[in-house]
Amino acid sequence: MARYVLQLCRDGGNRSQVVLFTAPKATRRDFLRHEYTLIGSDGAALPLDQHGRKPHPRAFGAHARVLGRYTRELGDLVLAGAVHKMTGAVADRVGITDRGTLRPGQAADIVVFDPDTIIDNATFDDPGQPPSGIDHVIVNGEPVIDAGVQTPARPGKVLRSA
């Protein structure tokens, strides 16, 4: 199986997407709770309209899932700790010095969400569903989600460690 998946990736490059079901839920929860675990996603930036394709749903709500399911519903993480594992801790680990915290001189990357309602809505059958509970997203100081609506701004950039 692994050999076949790797060959698909070699042949298809970035056009290939793979959905694997490998880690039991209890193992995922143990990993999330571990003090050295950081939270990120290997999901690509994809449009919501997938024209019938079915990429992994985490491309549309990985962080919302952690905050809604594993933090609020299951209590595996406290909210501040979960946010730190997604932001400042990641920036520190990979050596990105102008992101991850809100301080003068930092890039203004901000997500305003409601901790009582944030949740992922994407499923394997219908992956292109935006998460609920995210009101505003600011990237490099520019709003990209404003009152729950996507703006035309595209201020993102490739980040490199210092």
C-alpha positions in Angstrom: 0.0 0.0 0.0 2.7 2.5 1.0 4.7 1.8 -2.1 1.6 2.4 -4.3 0.8 5.8 -2.5 4.4 7.0 -2.9 4.3 6.1 -6.6 1.1 8.0 -7.1 2.8 11.0 -5.4 5.9 10.7 -7.7 3.7 10.4 -10.8 1.2 13.1 -9.9 3.3 15.6 -8.0 1.1 18.3 -6.4 -1.9 17.1 -8.4 -2.1 14.0 -6.1 -3.9 14.0 -2.9 -4.1 11.1 -0.5 -6.5 10.4 2.3 -5.3 7.8 4.7 -7.0 6.3 7.8 -4.2 5.2 10.0 -4.1 6.6 13.5 -6.8 5.4 16.0 -8.7 8.3 17.6 -7.3 7.5 21.1 -3.7 7.8 19.6 -4.6 11.2 18.0 -5.9 12.4 21.3 -2.8 11.3 23.2 -0.6 13.1 20.6 -2.6 16.3 20.9 -2.3 16.3 24.7 1.5 15.7 24.7 3.5 18.8 25.8 5.8 18.7 22.7 3.0 18.4 20.1 2.4 21.3 17.8 -0.7 21.7 15.7 -0.7 22.4 12.0 -2.1 21.0 8.8 -0.6 19.5 5.7 -3.7 20.4 3.8 -3.3 22.5 0.7 -5.0 25.9 0.2 -8.0 24.8 -1.8 -11.2 26.5 -3.0 -14.4 25.4 -1.3 -15.9 24.5 -4.7 -14.2 21.2 -5.5 -16.3 20.3 -8.6 -16.9 16.8 -7.3 -13.4 16.1 -6.1 -13.1 14.9 -2.5 -9.8 16.0 -0.9 -9.2 15.4 2.8 -11.7 17.5 4.8 -9.0 18.8 7.1 -7.9 21.1 4.3 -11.0 23.0 5.2 -11.1 23.0 9.0 -8.1 21.3 10.7 -7.7 24.0 13.3 -11.4 24.6 13.8 -11.6 20.8 14.5 -9.0 21.0 17.2 -10.6 24.0 18.8 -14.2 22.7 18.6 -13.9 19.0 19.0 -10.7 18.4 21.0 -10.7 21.5 23.1 -14.4 22.5 23.7 -16.2 19.2 23.3 -13.6 16.6 24.6 -11.6 18.9 26.9 -8.3 17.4 25.7 -6.7 20.9 25.6 -7.4 24.2 27.3 -8.2 26.9 24.8 -5.1 29.1 25.4 -2.8 26.0 25.2 -4.4 24.9 21.9 -4.0 28.4 20.4 -0.4 28.5 21.5 0.3 25.1 19.9 -1.1 26.5 16.6 0.6 29.9 16.7 3.6 31.0 18.8 4.9 27.5 19.5 4.9 26.7 15.8 6.6 29.9 14.9 9.3 29.3 17.6 9.9 25.7 16.5 10.4 26.5 12.8 12.2 29.8 13.4 9.8 32.3 12.0 10.4 35.4 14.0 7.8 37.8 12.8 4.7 35.6 13.4 3.0 33.6 16.1 2.3 36.4 18.6 0.7 39.8 18.7 3.4 42.3 19.4 4.7 45.5 17.8 6.8 44.6 14.7 5.1 41.3 14.1 3.0 40.5 11.1 -0.7 40.9 12.0 -2.1 37.4 11.4 -5.2 37.2 13.5 -8.2 34.9 13.6 -11.3 36.1 15.5 -13.4 33.2 16.5 -16.2 32.3 18.9 -14.9 29.5 21.2 -18.5 28.4 21.9 -19.3 27.8 18.2 -16.1 27.1 16.3 -16.2 23.7 14.6 -15.2 22.2 11.3 -18.1 21.3 8.9 -16.2 19.5 6.2 -16.8 15.7 5.8 -15.3 13.0 3.6 -18.5 13.0 1.6 -18.7 16.8 1.3 -15.2 18.2 2.1 -15.6 21.8 0.8 -17.5 23.2 3.7 -16.1 26.2 5.6 -15.9 26.0 9.4 -18.4 27.7 11.7 -17.6 30.3 14.3 -14.8 32.2 12.5 -15.9 35.9 12.2 -12.7 37.6 11.0 -9.3 36.6 9.6 -6.5 39.1 9.1 -3.4 38.1 7.1 -0.4 40.5 7.1 -2.7 43.2 8.5 -5.4 42.8 5.7 -8.9 41.3 6.3 -9.4 38.2 4.2 -12.6 37.1 6.1 -14.8 40.0 7.3 -17.9 39.2 9.3 -17.8 35.7 8.0 -17.4 36.7 4.3 -14.3 36.1 2.3 -12.8 39.3 0.8 -10.8 39.5 -2.5 -7.6 40.3 -0.6 -4.8 37.7 -1.0 -2.0 39.1 1.2 -0.5 35.8 2.2 3.1 34.8 1.3 5.5 32.0 1.6 7.2 32.0 5.0 10.8 31.0 5.6 12.6 30.5 8.8 15.1 33.2 9.8 
